[in-house]
Amino acid sequence: MDSEKRMGLPPIPANYRKLLTVAQMVALRSIEGYGWSLHFVRREGLAVPIPVIKGADGVALGMIDEDGNIKMNPEISIRD
């Protein structure tokens, strides 16, 4: 049986703007105009939380590193 790793935490916390770096927020705002959206924030065990973004098609994924660089098709597994 798989255990829930989030331990009841929401995928997008209400205070996500305070968790992300300024560079991450700038990158997130710049891609929202192209239909991308914040899918969830990886934060467990990370010094700087990593926002995971989803494309307008609902399939494409990306990550924004702490410097605001966007990595498309990251090698992460997504739970349903």
Gaussian input, Z-matrix of N, CA and C with variables (Angstrom, degrees):
# hf/3-21g

backbone

0 1
 N
 C     1     B1
 C     2     B2     1     A1
 N     3     B3     2     A2     1     D1
 C     4     B4     3     A3     2     D2
 C     5     B5     4     A4     3     D3
 N     6     B6     5     A5     4     D4
 C     7     B7     6     A6     5     D5
 C     8     B8     7     A7     6     D6
 N     9     B9     8     A8     7     D7
 C    10    B10     9     A9     8     D8
 C    11    B11    10    A10     9     D9
 N    12    B12    11    A11    10    D10
 C    13    B13    12    A12    11    D11
 C    14    B14    13    A13    12    D12
 N    15    B15    14    A14    13    D13
 C    16    B16    15    A15    14    D14
 C    17    B17    16    A16    15    D15
 N    18    B18    17    A17    16    D16
 C    19    B19    18    A18    17    D17
 C    20    B20    19    A19    18    D18
 N    21    B21    20    A20    19    D19
 C    22    B22    21    A21    20    D20
 C    23    B23    22    A22    21    D21
 N    24    B24    23    A23    22    D22
 C    25    B25    24    A24    23    D23
 C    26    B26    25    A25    24    D24
 N    27    B27    26    A26    25    D25
 C    28    B28    27    A27    26    D26
 C    29    B29    28    A28    27    D27
 N    30    B30    29    A29    28    D28
 C    31    B31    30    A30    29    D29
 C    32    B32    31    A31    30    D30
 N    33    B33    32    A32    31    D31
 C    34    B34    33    A33    32    D32
 C    35    B35    34    A34    33    D33
 N    36    B36    35    A35    34    D34
 C    37    B37    36    A36    35    D35
 C    38    B38    37    A37    36    D36
 N    39    B39    38    A38    37    D37
 C    40    B40    39    A39    38    D38
 C    41    B41    40    A40    39    D39
 N    42    B42    41    A41    40    D40
 C    43    B43    42    A42    41    D41
 C    44    B44    43    A43    42    D42
 N    45    B45    44    A44    43    D43
 C    46    B46    45    A45    44    D44
 C    47    B47    46    A46    45    D45
 N    48    B48    47    A47    46    D46
 C    49    B49    48    A48    47    D47
 C    50    B50    49    A49    48    D48
 N    51    B51    50    A50    49    D49
 C    52    B52    51    A51    50    D50
 C    53    B53    52    A52    51    D51
 N    54    B54    53    A53    52    D52
 C    55    B55    54    A54    53    D53
 C    56    B56    55    A55    54    D54
 N    57    B57    56    A56    55    D55
 C    58    B58    57    A57    56    D56
 C    59    B59    58    A58    57    D57
 N    60    B60    59    A59    58    D58
 C    61    B61    60    A60    59    D59
 C    62    B62    61    A61    60    D60
 N    63    B63    62    A62    61    D61
 C    64    B64    63    A63    62    D62
 C    65    B65    64    A64    63    D63
 N    66    B66    65    A65    64    D64
 C    67    B67    66    A66    65    D65
 C    68    B68    67    A67    66    D66
 N    69    B69    68    A68    67    D67
 C    70    B70    69    A69    68    D68
 C    71    B71    70    A70    69    D69
 N    72    B72    71    A71    70    D70
 C    73    B73    72    A72    71    D71
 C    74    B74    73    A73    72    D72
 N    75    B75    74    A74    73    D73
 C    76    B76    75    A75    74    D74
 C    77    B77    76    A76    75    D75
 N    78    B78    77    A77    76    D76
 C    79    B79    78    A78    77    D77
 C    80    B80    79    A79    78    D78
 N    81    B81    80    A80    79    D79
 C    82    B82    81    A81    80    D80
 C    83    B83    82    A82    81    D81
 N    84    B84    83    A83    82    D82
 C    85    B85    84    A84    83    D83
 C    86    B86    85    A85    84    D84
 N    87    B87    86    A86    85    D85
 C    88    B88    87    A87    86    D86
 C    89    B89    88    A88    87    D87
 N    90    B90    89    A89    88    D88
 C    91    B91    90    A90    89    D89
 C    92    B92    91    A91    90    D90
 N    93    B93    92    A92    91    D91
 C    94    B94    93    A93    92    D92
 C    95    B95    94    A94    93    D93
 N    96    B96    95    A95    94    D94
 C    97    B97    96    A96    95    D95
 C    98    B98    97    A97    96    D96
 N    99    B99    98    A98    97    D97
 C   100   B100    99    A99    98    D98
 C   101   B101   100   A100    99    D99
 N   102   B102   101   A101   100   D100
 C   103   B103   102   A102   101   D101
 C   104   B104   103   A103   102   D102
 N   105   B105   104   A104   103   D103
 C   106   B106   105   A105   104   D104
 C   107   B107   106   A106   105   D105
 N   108   B108   107   A107   106   D106
 C   109   B109   108   A108   107   D107
 C   110   B110   109   A109   108   D108
 N   111   B111   110   A110   109   D109
 C   112   B112   111   A111   110   D110
 C   113   B113   112   A112   111   D111
 N   114   B114   113   A113   112   D112
 C   115   B115   114   A114   113   D113
 C   116   B116   115   A115   114   D114
 N   117   B117   116   A116   115   D115
 C   118   B118   117   A117   116   D116
 C   119   B119   118   A118   117   D117
 N   120   B120   119   A119   118   D118
 C   121   B121   120   A120   119   D119
 C   122   B122   121   A121   120   D120
 N   123   B123   122   A122   121   D121
 C   124   B124   123   A123   122   D122
 C   125   B125   124   A124   123   D123
 N   126   B126   125   A125   124   D124
 C   127   B127   126   A126   125   D125
 C   128   B128   127   A127   126   D126
 N   129   B129   128   A128   127   D127
 C   130   B130   129   A129   128   D128
 C   131   B131   130   A130   129   D129
 N   132   B132   131   A131   130   D130
 C   133   B133   132   A132   131   D131
 C   134   B134   133   A133   132   D132
 N   135   B135   134   A134   133   D133
 C   136   B136   135   A135   134   D134
 C   137   B137   136   A136   135   D135
 N   138   B138   137   A137   136   D136
 C   139   B139   138   A138   137   D137
 C   140   B140   139   A139   138   D138
 N   141   B141   140   A140   139   D139
 C   142   B142   141   A141   140   D140
 C   143   B143   142   A142   141   D141
 N   144   B144   143   A143   142   D142
 C   145   B145   144   A144   143   D143
 C   146   B146   145   A145   144   D144
 N   147   B147   146   A146   145   D145
 C   148   B148   147   A147   146   D146
 C   149   B149   148   A148   147   D147
 N   150   B150   149   A149   148   D148
 C   151   B151   150   A150   149   D149
 C   152   B152   151   A151   150   D150
 N   153   B153   152   A152   151   D151
 C   154   B154   153   A153   152   D152
 C   155   B155   154   A154   153   D153
 N   156   B156   155   A155   154   D154
 C   157   B157   156   A156   155   D155
 C   158   B158   157   A157   156   D156
 N   159   B159   158   A158   157   D157
 C   160   B160   159   A159   158   D158
 C   161   B161   160   A160   159   D159
 N   162   B162   161   A161   160   D160
 C   163   B163   162   A162   161   D161
 C   164   B164   163   A163   162   D162
 N   165   B165   164   A164   163   D163
 C   166   B166   165   A165   164   D164
 C   167   B167   166   A166   165   D165
 N   168   B168   167   A167   166   D166
 C   169   B169   168   A168   167   D167
 C   170   B170   169   A169   168   D168
 N   171   B171   170   A170   169   D169
 C   172   B172   171   A171   170   D170
 C   173   B173   172   A172   171   D171
 N   174   B174   173   A173   172   D172
 C   175   B175   174   A174   173   D173
 C   176   B176   175   A175   174   D174
 N   177   B177   176   A176   175   D175
 C   178   B178   177   A177   176   D176
 C   179   B179   178   A178   177   D177
 N   180   B180   179   A179   178   D178
 C   181   B181   180   A180   179   D179
 C   182   B182   181   A181   180   D180
 N   183   B183   182   A182   181   D181
 C   184   B184   183   A183   182   D182
 C   185   B185   184   A184   183   D183
 N   186   B186   185   A185   184   D184
 C   187   B187   186   A186   185   D185
 C   188   B188   187   A187   186   D186
 N   189   B189   188   A188   187   D187
 C   190   B190   189   A189   188   D188
 C   191   B191   190   A190   189   D189
 N   192   B192   191   A191   190   D190
 C   193   B193   192   A192   191   D191
 C   194   B194   193   A193   192   D192
 N   195   B195   194   A194   193   D193
 C   196   B196   195   A195   194   D194
 C   197   B197   196   A196   195   D195
 N   198   B198   197   A197   196   D196
 C   199   B199   198   A198   197   D197
 C   200   B200   199   A199   198   D198
 N   201   B201   200   A200   199   D199
 C   202   B202   201   A201   200   D200
 C   203   B203   202   A202   201   D201
 N   204   B204   203   A203   202   D202
 C   205   B205   204   A204   203   D203
 C   206   B206   205   A205   204   D204
 N   207   B207   206   A206   205   D205
 C   208   B208   207   A207   206   D206
 C   209   B209   208   A208   207   D207
 N   210   B210   209   A209   208   D208
 C   211   B211   210   A210   209   D209
 C   212   B212   211   A211   210   D210
 N   213   B213   212   A212   211   D211
 C   214   B214   213   A213   212   D212
 C   215   B215   214   A214   213   D213
 N   216   B216   215   A215   214   D214
 C   217   B217   216   A216   215   D215
 C   218   B218   217   A217   216   D216
 N   219   B219   218   A218   217   D217
 C   220   B220   219   A219   218   D218
 C   221   B221   220   A220   219   D219
 N   222   B222   221   A221   220   D220
 C   223   B223   222   A222   221   D221
 C   224   B224   223   A223   222   D222
 N   225   B225   224   A224   223   D223
 C   226   B226   225   A225   224   D224
 C   227   B227   226   A226   225   D225
 N   228   B228   227   A227   226   D226
 C   229   B229   228   A228   227   D227
 C   230   B230   229   A229   228   D228
 N   231   B231   230   A230   229   D229
 C   232   B232   231   A231   230   D230
 C   233   B233   232   A232   231   D231
 N   234   B234   233   A233   232   D232
 C   235   B235   234   A234   233   D233
 C   236   B236   235   A235   234   D234
 N   237   B237   236   A236   235   D235
 C   238   B238   237   A237   236   D236
 C   239   B239   238   A238   237   D237

   B1=1.4483
   B2=1.5308
   B3=1.3276
   B4=1.4629
   B5=1.5142
   B6=1.3153
   B7=1.4579
   B8=1.5231
   B9=1.2914
   B10=1.4589
   B11=1.5195
   B12=1.3271
   B13=1.4564
   B14=1.5210
   B15=1.3194
   B16=1.4637
   B17=1.5122
   B18=1.3007
   B19=1.4614
   B20=1.5241
   B21=1.3234
   B22=1.4503
   B23=1.5198
   B24=1.3251
   B25=1.4604
   B26=1.5270
   B27=1.3281
   B28=1.4592
   B29=1.5272
   B30=1.3477
   B31=1.4602
   B32=1.5279
   B33=1.3247
   B34=1.4606
   B35=1.5263
   B36=1.3266
   B37=1.4647
   B38=1.5215
   B39=1.3125
   B40=1.4628
   B41=1.5267
   B42=1.3212
   B43=1.4676
   B44=1.5245
   B45=1.3263
   B46=1.4659
   B47=1.5240
   B48=1.3139
   B49=1.4738
   B50=1.5288
   B51=1.3309
   B52=1.4600
   B53=1.5247
   B54=1.3240
   B55=1.4660
   B56=1.5251
   B57=1.3384
   B58=1.4565
   B59=1.5216
   B60=1.3305
   B61=1.4569
   B62=1.5275
   B63=1.3136
   B64=1.4639
   B65=1.5306
   B66=1.3309
   B67=1.4710
   B68=1.5305
   B69=1.3183
   B70=1.4653
   B71=1.5261
   B72=1.3262
   B73=1.4631
   B74=1.5275
   B75=1.3288
   B76=1.4659
   B77=1.5292
   B78=1.3267
   B79=1.4676
   B80=1.5234
   B81=1.3257
   B82=1.4644
   B83=1.5227
   B84=1.3080
   B85=1.4697
   B86=1.5270
   B87=1.3305
   B88=1.4682
   B89=1.5235
   B90=1.3188
   B91=1.4701
   B92=1.5193
   B93=1.3274
   B94=1.4701
   B95=1.5189
   B96=1.3182
   B97=1.4550
   B98=1.5242
   B99=1.3156
   B100=1.4707
   B101=1.5258
   B102=1.3228
   B103=1.4520
   B104=1.5237
   B105=1.3273
   B106=1.4582
   B107=1.5198
   B108=1.3331
   B109=1.4576
   B110=1.5228
   B111=1.3077
   B112=1.4564
   B113=1.5217
   B114=1.3334
   B115=1.4691
   B116=1.5289
   B117=1.3122
   B118=1.4580
   B119=1.5142
   B120=1.3254
   B121=1.4564
   B122=1.5192
   B123=1.3375
   B124=1.4692
   B125=1.5171
   B126=1.3206
   B127=1.4607
   B128=1.5103
   B129=1.3056
   B130=1.4592
   B131=1.5218
   B132=1.3183
   B133=1.4532
   B134=1.5152
   B135=1.3118
   B136=1.4654
   B137=1.5231
   B138=1.3251
   B139=1.4660
   B140=1.5324
   B141=1.3230
   B142=1.4681
   B143=1.5187
   B144=1.3366
   B145=1.4630
   B146=1.5332
   B147=1.3179
   B148=1.4595
   B149=1.5318
   B150=1.3464
   B151=1.4538
   B152=1.5296
   B153=1.3259
   B154=1.4602
   B155=1.5187
   B156=1.3189
   B157=1.4579
   B158=1.5278
   B159=1.3271
   B160=1.4715
   B161=1.5096
   B162=1.3292
   B163=1.4530
   B164=1.5107
   B165=1.3199
   B166=1.4622
   B167=1.5209
   B168=1.3459
   B169=1.4637
   B170=1.5271
   B171=1.3396
   B172=1.4580
   B173=1.5049
   B174=1.3382
   B175=1.4594
   B176=1.5304
   B177=1.3206
   B178=1.4629
   B179=1.5260
   B180=1.3350
   B181=1.4583
   B182=1.5110
   B183=1.3181
   B184=1.4490
   B185=1.5140
   B186=1.3188
   B187=1.4534
   B188=1.5193
   B189=1.3218
   B190=1.4552
   B191=1.5264
   B192=1.3453
   B193=1.4614
   B194=1.5260
   B195=1.3230
   B196=1.4635
   B197=1.5218
   B198=1.3372
   B199=1.4577
   B200=1.5254
   B201=1.3419
   B202=1.4568
   B203=1.5120
   B204=1.3397
   B205=1.4645
   B206=1.5248
   B207=1.3206
   B208=1.4568
   B209=1.5188
   B210=1.3182
   B211=1.4623
   B212=1.5202
   B213=1.3177
   B214=1.4634
   B215=1.5231
   B216=1.3114
   B217=1.4668
   B218=1.5297
   B219=1.3227
   B220=1.4603
   B221=1.5177
   B222=1.2924
   B223=1.4581
   B224=1.5249
   B225=1.3263
   B226=1.4550
   B227=1.5201
   B228=1.3102
   B229=1.4598
   B230=1.5255
   B231=1.3028
   B232=1.4517
   B233=1.5296
   B234=1.3342
   B235=1.4639
   B236=1.5172
   B237=1.2864
   B238=1.4739
   B239=1.4999
   A1=108.99
   A2=115.87
   A3=120.87
   A4=109.86
   A5=115.89
   A6=119.24
   A7=109.44
   A8=116.20
   A9=122.22
   A10=108.75
   A11=116.76
   A12=121.08
   A13=112.38
   A14=117.61
   A15=120.52
   A16=112.96
   A17=117.54
   A18=123.13
   A19=111.72
   A20=116.45
   A21=121.22
   A22=115.37
   A23=118.12
   A24=120.45
   A25=109.90
   A26=118.07
   A27=119.87
   A28=110.65
   A29=117.88
   A30=120.36
   A31=112.85
   A32=116.96
   A33=121.37
   A34=106.59
   A35=116.65
   A36=118.70
   A37=111.68
   A38=116.04
   A39=120.93
   A40=111.55
   A41=116.71
   A42=121.01
   A43=112.90
   A44=117.76
   A45=120.10
   A46=112.66
   A47=118.32
   A48=120.58
   A49=111.60
   A50=116.68
   A51=120.91
   A52=111.67
   A53=117.13
   A54=121.29
   A55=112.69
   A56=116.79
   A57=121.34
   A58=111.53
   A59=115.54
   A60=120.22
   A61=109.02
   A62=116.17
   A63=121.01
   A64=109.37
   A65=117.21
   A66=121.35
   A67=110.84
   A68=117.85
   A69=121.00
   A70=110.47
   A71=116.65
   A72=119.98
   A73=111.39
   A74=117.58
   A75=121.23
   A76=109.82
   A77=117.00
   A78=120.97
   A79=110.76
   A80=116.54
   A81=120.51
   A82=110.73
   A83=117.46
   A84=120.89
   A85=111.74
   A86=116.88
   A87=119.13
   A88=112.53
   A89=118.46
   A90=119.78
   A91=113.13
   A92=117.35
   A93=119.37
   A94=111.07
   A95=117.74
   A96=121.39
   A97=113.31
   A98=116.11
   A99=121.93
   A100=111.87
   A101=117.31
   A102=121.44
   A103=115.13
   A104=117.71
   A105=120.47
   A106=109.01
   A107=115.71
   A108=119.63
   A109=109.95
   A110=115.38
   A111=121.22
   A112=107.99
   A113=116.72
   A114=121.54
   A115=109.99
   A116=117.29
   A117=122.26
   A118=108.88
   A119=116.00
   A120=121.97
   A121=108.27
   A122=115.88
   A123=120.77
   A124=106.93
   A125=116.87
   A126=118.67
   A127=113.86
   A128=118.56
   A129=122.04
   A130=111.45
   A131=117.44
   A132=122.65
   A133=115.32
   A134=118.03
   A135=120.89
   A136=110.48
   A137=116.53
   A138=120.47
   A139=110.01
   A140=116.08
   A141=122.14
   A142=107.05
   A143=118.20
   A144=120.41
   A145=110.85
   A146=116.18
   A147=122.48
   A148=109.19
   A149=117.19
   A150=119.05
   A151=110.65
   A152=115.21
   A153=122.03
   A154=106.07
   A155=115.48
   A156=121.61
   A157=110.43
   A158=114.76
   A159=120.92
   A160=108.61
   A161=115.30
   A162=121.27
   A163=113.06
   A164=115.46
   A165=121.56
   A166=111.71
   A167=116.25
   A168=119.75
   A169=112.63
   A170=116.70
   A171=121.28
   A172=114.32
   A173=117.34
   A174=121.19
   A175=111.55
   A176=117.13
   A177=121.33
   A178=110.68
   A179=115.70
   A180=121.57
   A181=110.70
   A182=115.10
   A183=121.36
   A184=109.62
   A185=115.86
   A186=122.31
   A187=108.26
   A188=116.09
   A189=120.86
   A190=107.53
   A191=116.65
   A192=118.99
   A193=110.38
   A194=116.62
   A195=120.31
   A196=113.75
   A197=117.33
   A198=121.55
   A199=112.68
   A200=117.15
   A201=121.55
   A202=114.21
   A203=117.34
   A204=120.74
   A205=109.28
   A206=115.35
   A207=120.75
   A208=109.08
   A209=115.76
   A210=122.11
   A211=107.40
   A212=115.37
   A213=120.27
   A214=109.98
   A215=115.52
   A216=123.35
   A217=112.01
   A218=117.86
   A219=120.01
   A220=110.93
   A221=115.77
   A222=121.06
   A223=109.33
   A224=114.80
   A225=120.61
   A226=108.18
   A227=115.83
   A228=118.99
   A229=108.07
   A230=115.63
   A231=122.85
   A232=108.23
   A233=115.66
   A234=120.16
   A235=109.28
   A236=116.55
   A237=120.67
   A238=110.46
   D1=131.06
   D2=179.11
   D3=-76.61
   D4=139.26
   D5=175.80
   D6=-95.26
   D7=147.02
   D8=178.77
   D9=-74.54
   D10=119.41
   D11=-176.90
   D12=-81.61
   D13=-26.70
   D14=-177.87
   D15=-71.55
   D16=-20.68
   D17=-178.10
   D18=52.13
   D19=46.82
   D20=175.59
   D21=82.68
   D22=1.99
   D23=179.09
   D24=-77.95
   D25=142.08
   D26=178.30
   D27=-71.66
   D28=149.86
   D29=-179.85
   D30=-61.39
   D31=-35.46
   D32=175.70
   D33=-121.22
   D34=103.01
   D35=-178.58
   D36=-66.78
   D37=152.02
   D38=-179.41
   D39=-60.61
   D40=-29.82
   D41=-177.62
   D42=-100.40
   D43=28.24
   D44=-175.06
   D45=-58.10
   D46=-29.44
   D47=179.58
   D48=-63.54
   D49=-30.89
   D50=178.43
   D51=-80.14
   D52=-21.84
   D53=-178.35
   D54=-81.28
   D55=-30.84
   D56=-174.03
   D57=-89.25
   D58=154.35
   D59=176.56
   D60=-74.51
   D61=163.79
   D62=177.71
   D63=-58.96
   D64=-42.07
   D65=-179.80
   D66=-62.51
   D67=-39.71
   D68=178.09
   D69=-65.00
   D70=-42.21
   D71=179.80
   D72=-65.14
   D73=-40.62
   D74=177.88
   D75=-62.04
   D76=-44.78
   D77=179.77
   D78=-63.73
   D79=-43.41
   D80=179.73
   D81=-61.02
   D82=-46.68
   D83=179.58
   D84=-63.13
   D85=-35.43
   D86=-177.80
   D87=-70.44
   D88=-31.56
   D89=-178.36
   D90=-89.51
   D91=-16.24
   D92=178.64
   D93=-61.84
   D94=-29.12
   D95=178.16
   D96=-67.60
   D97=-14.79
   D98=178.50
   D99=-103.47
   D100=13.36
   D101=175.87
   D102=92.91
   D103=-0.75
   D104=177.77
   D105=-78.69
   D106=152.19
   D107=179.32
   D108=-143.07
   D109=159.49
   D110=176.75
   D111=-71.28
   D112=123.80
   D113=-178.02
   D114=-95.12
   D115=-47.95
   D116=173.33
   D117=-165.06
   D118=171.03
   D119=179.62
   D120=-119.02
   D121=119.16
   D122=175.30
   D123=-80.12
   D124=123.15
   D125=-177.34
   D126=-136.39
   D127=-18.52
   D128=-177.13
   D129=-61.55
   D130=115.56
   D131=176.27
   D132=73.20
   D133=9.81
   D134=-179.19
   D135=-104.33
   D136=136.29
   D137=177.20
   D138=-64.96
   D139=-42.61
   D140=176.73
   D141=-119.24
   D142=118.43
   D143=178.26
   D144=-57.77
   D145=147.62
   D146=-177.73
   D147=-114.68
   D148=117.14
   D149=175.76
   D150=-76.24
   D151=134.46
   D152=174.90
   D153=-106.16
   D154=129.25
   D155=-175.27
   D156=-112.68
   D157=154.51
   D158=-179.44
   D159=-126.02
   D160=137.86
   D161=-179.79
   D162=-72.05
   D163=166.41
   D164=-179.77
   D165=-60.68
   D166=-25.79
   D167=179.56
   D168=-76.60
   D169=-7.94
   D170=179.41
   D171=78.35
   D172=2.96
   D173=-177.11
   D174=-117.32
   D175=-47.05
   D176=-176.90
   D177=-63.82
   D178=137.66
   D179=179.12
   D180=-124.24
   D181=154.05
   D182=175.26
   D183=-152.67
   D184=167.51
   D185=176.27
   D186=-129.84
   D187=151.24
   D188=176.67
   D189=-115.18
   D190=117.30
   D191=-178.64
   D192=-77.19
   D193=176.31
   D194=-173.80
   D195=-64.74
   D196=-18.83
   D197=177.93
   D198=-92.26
   D199=1.63
   D200=179.05
   D201=88.69
   D202=6.60
   D203=177.63
   D204=-78.58
   D205=135.93
   D206=-178.28
   D207=-98.39
   D208=126.26
   D209=177.36
   D210=-109.02
   D211=116.04
   D212=-179.24
   D213=-85.70
   D214=149.50
   D215=179.32
   D216=51.42
   D217=55.78
   D218=-179.74
   D219=-67.23
   D220=154.22
   D221=179.69
   D222=-87.86
   D223=74.65
   D224=176.82
   D225=-128.36
   D226=153.05
   D227=176.95
   D228=-101.23
   D229=136.41
   D230=-178.11
   D231=-109.26
   D232=126.26
   D233=175.74
   D234=-83.00
   D235=147.89
   D236=175.61
   D237=-89.13

